[in-house]
Amino acid sequence: MSWWIPAFIDNLGFPLYFCEKLSEAENYFCIGGGGGAAQTGVPNYVKVICWTGSRLMTIDEKKLDDVPTSACVFKRSLCVVVGPDICFFTVTQEQNTLVWQTKFRPDSNVQVRQTVVSCSEAANLLAVGNDEGRIRIYALDSTWAKDCRPPQTVLLHQKSIAEMDFSQDGALLVSVSLDRNCCIWDSRTGTKLMTLDNPPVRRYGIKAHFRCCQFSRVSAVEPKILYTVDVSLDSGTFISGWRVDKWQSVFSRKVSQDPVTFLSSCVIDGREYIAVGTNEGDVMIWGHDPEQKKFLLEEASVTRETGSHLAITRQDDNHSSGQGGWLFPLCTTQVPRFSPFRLSKKYPLHFLPVTGLSWSAPSEKNNSSSPWLLVTCADGYIRMMPIALHPDNEDTSTNIFWLLFPWWWIILFAILYSIFS
């Protein structure tokens, strides 16, 4: 896995909690966060920014009374979690400015905080999760209505909802909660289809739990795959893949020793790339080939069902060093301990947890020849990372940095002195 250096980095002066791509064909993003202006004086913002290829420009911004913590984009409209409320903005087509629409409060109790939102354009559905473990699914019009219709279904976890994601057709909703469960729901009826088995104690230890979830974005391969992130304080973080047709665990691979806080995937030139952000602010990208995935699905071992749950059987990745397995590594921001990059004062090396990852894929409109990844962190730092899609190419810049590091010259001098003295 090659070492990865950001092309652009800046601190916006307030904590960032989400970033969302406005359009697949343009380099416009929505970001948001804040410090709770009433108590701390640090303002709360929702902003529209544009990546020009060399820097990030702020197009428009709105100040909010409470901290925005999550958002989703629905047909160039923005749904934002702001404390106990859900706020709606429309982003204009011509100037990409934010226009306030409306807001509503899912819970009558103002003390109940909404935690995460997710939407499906295919099914016109909006899912809202709160800190008491309830998920409400609303039916939407083609544009945001003055008020969302009454909730179609109310789904229950035991603790706060951490993350949700709709399948591509909107028929399924996956949710991860702080109760350590990952549940699959029928988004139209509210029926719980499956509760994925907790990460087994024999592999992770007693503190293992699900942290992230996302359906695969590849539509050409059947059956579909669901990705989950399993975090353990003693064993690190694993990405697991589940067959959607049978809810069988088909692979599991360790991606980081640090806890992973965010997961995002993107399909570029027929391949799917998975980015994960850690609690230490590092970002890693993994990828796989759909054709290879199709072959591995045929070869995957069939797991054994026990009652209503699924017994997870680990299938080791026998091709961890190349592109023959489920996941192959591309790049990481983790800096080697002995690297001159640590001496640079231009870029800080330690960030707070990654709170958002958003892709900018090449297209005719954004005039980009290579993909980029926008990374937001809870300490206010925002980074734009260029992505090299050819993992076979060796990262020569890292080797050059190692050669330039003075300790190597000192050791070499000591060896030569001992030989010729």
C-alpha positions in Angstrom: 0.0 0.0 0.0 1.6 3.3 -1.1 2.0 6.4 1.0 -0.5 9.1 0.2 0.1 12.9 0.4 -2.8 15.4 0.3 -2.8 17.9 -2.6 -4.7 20.5 -0.6 -5.3 21.0 3.1 -7.0 23.8 5.1 -8.6 24.4 8.5 -12.0 26.1 8.4 -12.0 27.0 12.0 -15.0 24.9 13.2 -15.5 21.2 13.7 -16.7 19.4 10.5 -19.2 16.5 10.8 -20.3 15.7 7.2 -19.5 16.2 3.5 -21.8 15.2 0.6 -21.3 15.4 -3.2 -24.0 17.5 -4.8 -23.7 16.1 -8.3 -21.8 13.2 -9.8 -20.9 15.4 -12.8 -19.6 18.5 -10.9 -17.1 19.2 -8.2 -19.5 20.8 -5.8 -19.8 19.5 -2.2 -21.9 20.4 0.8 -20.1 20.4 4.2 -21.4 21.2 7.7 -20.5 21.4 11.3 -19.9 23.8 14.2 -19.1 24.2 17.8 -22.5 25.1 19.3 -22.5 28.9 18.9 -24.8 29.5 21.9 -22.5 27.8 24.4 -19.0 28.1 22.8 -19.2 31.0 20.4 -18.0 28.8 17.6 -20.5 29.2 14.7 -22.5 26.5 13.1 -22.4 26.3 9.3 -23.7 24.5 6.2 -21.5 25.4 3.2 -21.4 24.7 -0.5 -17.8 24.4 -1.7 -16.2 23.8 -5.1 -13.0 22.1 -6.0 -11.2 23.9 -8.8 -8.4 21.4 -9.2 -6.0 23.4 -7.1 -8.1 24.8 -4.2 -11.4 24.8 -2.5 -13.7 27.8 -3.0 -16.7 28.6 -0.8 -19.8 29.3 -3.0 -22.4 29.9 -0.3 -23.0 29.3 3.4 -25.8 29.4 6.0 -25.5 29.9 9.7 -27.6 27.6 11.9 -28.7 27.8 15.5 -27.6 24.3 16.4 -24.8 22.0 15.2 -25.5 20.1 11.9 -24.3 16.5 12.3 -25.5 14.6 9.3 -26.8 15.2 5.8 -28.0 13.5 2.6 -28.6 14.8 -1.0 -31.8 14.2 -2.8 -32.0 15.4 -6.4 -29.9 18.6 -5.7 -31.7 19.2 -2.4 -30.1 18.9 1.0 -31.5 17.3 4.1 -29.6 18.2 7.2 -29.8 17.0 10.8 -29.7 20.0 13.1 -30.2 18.9 16.7 -33.8 17.7 17.2 -34.8 19.0 13.8 -34.5 18.0 10.1 -33.9 21.0 7.8 -34.3 21.2 4.1 -32.3 23.3 1.6 -32.5 23.6 -2.2 -29.3 24.1 -4.1 -29.9 26.3 -7.2 -28.9 24.8 -10.5 -27.2 27.9 -11.9 -25.2 29.4 -9.0 -25.2 26.4 -6.6 -26.4 28.6 -3.7 -28.4 27.4 -0.7 -32.1 28.3 -0.4 -33.9 27.6 2.8 -37.1 25.5 2.4 -38.5 24.2 5.6 -37.8 22.1 8.7 -39.7 19.6 10.9 -39.2 17.8 14.2 -39.7 14.1 14.1 -40.0 13.8 18.0 -42.2 16.1 20.1 -39.5 15.8 22.9 -36.9 18.5 22.1 -34.4 16.5 24.2 -34.3 13.7 21.6 -31.6 14.3 19.1 -31.6 13.1 15.5 -28.3 11.4 14.7 -28.3 10.4 11.0 -30.3 10.6 7.7 -30.2 8.6 4.5 -32.3 8.9 1.4 -33.1 6.9 -1.7 -33.8 8.7 -5.0 -35.0 5.4 -6.6 -37.8 4.9 -4.0 -38.3 8.5 -2.9 -37.7 7.6 0.7 -36.0 9.4 3.6 -34.8 7.5 6.7 -34.2 9.5 10.0 -32.5 7.9 13.0 -32.3 9.3 16.5 -30.3 8.8 19.7 -33.1 6.6 21.3 -32.8 3.9 18.6 -35.8 4.8 16.5 -35.7 5.0 12.7 -38.5 6.7 10.8 -39.0 6.3 7.1 -40.8 9.1 5.2 -42.2 9.1 1.7 -41.0 12.1 -0.4 -42.2 13.8 -3.5 -39.8 14.4 -6.4 -38.8 17.6 -4.5 -38.9 18.4 -0.8 -42.5 19.0 0.2 -43.5 21.7 2.7 -43.6 18.9 5.2 -42.7 15.3 5.0 -45.6 12.9 4.9 -46.3 11.0 8.2 -43.7 8.3 8.8 -44.4 5.2 6.8 -42.7 2.9 9.2 -40.9 3.2 12.6 -38.0 0.8 13.2 -36.5 0.1 16.6 -33.0 -0.5 17.9 -32.0 -0.5 21.6 -29.6 2.4 21.4 -28.6 5.4 19.2 -28.4 4.9 15.4 -24.9 5.3 14.1 -25.3 4.8 10.3 -27.9 3.8 7.7 -27.9 3.1 4.0 -30.5 2.3 1.3 -29.9 -0.3 -1.4 -29.7 0.9 -4.9 -33.4 0.2 -5.6 -34.5 1.5 -2.2 -36.1 -1.8 -1.3 -33.7 -2.5 1.6 -32.4 -0.4 4.5 -29.4 -1.4 6.6 -28.8 0.2 10.0 -26.0 0.1 12.5 -26.6 1.0 16.1 -24.6 1.5 19.3 -26.4 -1.6 20.6 -23.7 -3.4 18.4 -26.3 -4.8 16.0 -26.6 -4.5 12.2 -30.1 -4.9 11.0 -31.6 -5.3 7.5 -35.1 -3.9 7.0 -37.7 -4.0 4.2 -38.0 -0.2 3.7 -41.6 -0.4 2.4 -43.2 -2.7 5.0 -40.8 -2.1 8.0 -40.2 -5.8 8.4 -36.9 -6.8 9.9 -35.4 -9.3 7.4 -32.2 -10.1 9.3 -30.0 -9.2 12.2 -26.4 -9.9 11.3 -24.6 -11.8 14.0 -22.4 -9.8 16.3 -18.7 -9.9 15.5 -17.7 -13.2 17.1 -15.8 -13.2 20.4 -13.3 -15.8 19.1 -12.0 -13.3 16.5 -12.4 -9.8 18.0 -12.9 -10.0 21.8 -15.8 -8.9 23.9 -15.7 -5.2 22.8 -16.3 -5.8 19.1 -19.2 -4.0 17.5 -20.5 -2.9 14.1 -19.6 0.7 13.2 -20.3 1.4 9.5 -22.5 -0.2 6.8 -23.0 0.4 3.0 -24.4 -1.5 0.1 -22.1 -2.1 -2.9 -22.5 0.4 -5.7 -21.7 -2.1 -8.4 -25.0 -2.9 -10.2 -23.6 -5.4 -12.8 -22.8 -8.2 -10.4 -25.4 -10.5 -8.8 -25.8 -11.1 -5.9 -25.2 -7.7 -4.4 -22.7 -7.3 -1.5 -23.2 -5.4 1.8 -20.1 -4.0 3.4 -19.9 -3.7 7.2 -17.1 -2.4 9.4 -16.4 -4.3 12.6 -14.3 -2.5 15.2 -12.5 -4.0 18.2 -10.3 -2.1 20.6 -7.9 -5.0 20.9 -7.8 -6.5 17.4 -8.3 -3.5 15.1 -10.9 -3.0 12.4 -12.2 -5.4 9.7 -14.3 -4.9 6.6 -16.7 -7.8 6.0 -18.8 -8.6 3.0 -22.2 -10.2 3.0 -24.2 -11.7 0.2 -27.5 -9.9 0.0 -29.5 -12.9 -1.4 -28.6 -15.2 1.5 -27.0 -12.9 4.1 -23.9 -15.0 4.2 -20.6 -13.6 5.2 -18.3 -14.2 2.3 -15.1 -12.4 3.3 -13.5 -10.5 6.1 -10.3 -8.5 6.0 -8.4 -6.4 8.5 -7.9 -2.8 7.2 -6.5 -0.9 10.2 -5.4 -1.3 13.8 -7.2 1.9 14.7 -11.0 2.2 15.0 -12.6 3.1 11.7 -15.2 5.9 11.9 -16.4 6.3 8.3 -16.9 4.2 5.2 -17.6 5.3 1.6 -17.4 3.6 -1.8 -17.4 4.7 -5.4 -17.5 2.9 -8.8 -14.9 4.2 -11.3 -14.3 2.6 -14.7 -16.2 -0.5 -13.6 -14.2 -1.1 -10.4 -15.4 -0.3 -6.9 -13.2 1.6 -4.5 -13.7 1.6 -0.7 -12.4 4.4 1.4 -12.2 4.2 5.2 -11.4 6.9 7.7 -10.0 6.2 11.2 -10.3 7.6 14.6 -6.7 9.0 14.2 -7.6 10.9 11.1 -6.0 8.5 8.6 -7.6 7.5 5.3 -7.1 4.2 3.4 -8.4 3.1 0.1 -9.1 -0.5 -1.0 -10.6 -1.8 -4.2 -11.8 -4.9 -6.0 -12.7 -6.0 -9.5 -16.3 -6.9 -10.1 -15.3 -9.8 -12.4 -13.1 -11.2 -9.6 -15.9 -10.7 -7.2 -18.2 -12.7 -9.4 -15.7 -15.5 -9.4 -15.2 -15.4 -5.6 -18.9 -15.4 -5.0 -19.2 -18.7 -6.9 -16.3 -20.1 -4.9 -17.4 -18.7 -1.5 -18.2 -21.3 1.1 -21.8 -21.6 2.2 -22.3 -20.7 5.9 -24.6 -22.4 8.2 -27.8 -20.7 9.5 -28.6 -20.9 13.2 -32.2 -19.9 14.0 -32.9 -16.3 12.8 -29.3 -15.3 12.9 -26.4 -16.1 10.6 -23.3 -17.8 11.9 -20.4 -15.8 10.5 -17.5 -18.0 9.2 -14.3 -16.2 8.4 -12.9 -16.7 4.9 -9.3 -15.6 4.8 -8.2 -13.5 1.8 -5.5 -15.7 0.2 -4.5 -13.0 -2.2 -3.8 -10.2 0.2 -0.8 -8.9 -1.7 -2.3 -8.6 -5.1 -5.6 -8.0 -6.9 -6.8 -11.5 -6.9 -8.6 -11.4 -3.5 -11.7 -9.6 -2.4 -9.9 -6.4 -1.6 -6.5 -5.0 -2.8 -4.8 -2.1 -1.2 -4.2 1.2 -3.0 -3.0 3.9 -0.7 -2.9 5.2 2.9 -2.2 8.5 4.6 -0.4 6.7 7.5 3.0 8.3 7.5 6.0 6.0 8.3 7.6 6.7 11.6 11.0 7.6 10.0 9.9 9.9 7.3 11.0 13.5 6.6 7.3 14.3 6.0 7.1 14.4 9.8 9.5 17.3 9.9 7.3 19.4 7.6 5.4 22.2 9.3 3.2 22.9 6.3 0.9 19.9 6.9 -0.1 18.6 10.3 0.1 14.8 10.7 -2.4 14.2 13.4 -6.1 14.9 12.9 -9.2 14.2 15.0 -11.5 11.4 13.7 -12.6 11.4 10.1 -16.2 12.5 9.9 -16.8 12.5 6.1 -15.6 11.1 2.8 -16.9 12.2 -0.5 -15.7 11.2 -4.0 -15.2 13.2 -7.1 -15.0 10.9 -10.1 -13.7 11.9 -13.5 -16.3 13.2 -16.0 -16.6 15.5 -19.0 -18.1 18.4 -16.9 -15.7 18.6 -14.1 -12.6 18.5 -16.4 -10.8 16.0 -14.2 -8.6 13.2 -15.5 -8.3 11.5 -12.1 -10.6 10.9 -9.1 -10.3 12.9 -5.9 -11.4 12.2 -2.3 -12.7 15.0 0.0 -11.9 14.3 3.6 -13.4 16.2 6.6 -12.3 15.8 10.2 -13.8 16.8 13.6 -11.0 19.3 14.2 -12.0 21.5 11.2 -9.4 20.2 8.8 -10.4 19.5 5.2 -8.3 17.6 2.7 -8.4 16.9 -1.0 -6.6 13.7 -1.9 -5.7 12.6 -5.4 -6.3 8.9 -6.0 -3.9 6.7 -8.0 -5.9 3.9 -9.5 -2.9 1.7 -10.4 -1.7 -0.1 -7.2 0.9 -1.9 -9.2 2.9 1.3 -9.7 5.5 1.7 -7.0 5.4 4.8 -4.9 8.9 6.2 -5.8 8.4 9.4 -3.9 8.3 7.6 -0.6 11.6 5.8 -1.5 13.2 9.1 -2.3 12.1 10.6 1.0 13.7 7.6 2.8 16.9 8.2 0.9 17.0 11.8 1.9 16.4 11.1 5.6 19.7 12.0 7.3 19.8 9.0 9.6 20.4 6.7 6.7 23.5 8.8 5.7 24.7 8.6 9.3 24.4 4.8 9.4 26.0 4.5 6.0 28.9 6.7 7.1 29.4 4.7 10.3 29.5 1.4 8.4 32.0 2.8 5.9 34.1 4.3 8.7 34.2 0.9 10.5 35.3 -0.9 7.4 38.1 1.4 6.3 39.4 2.6 9.7 
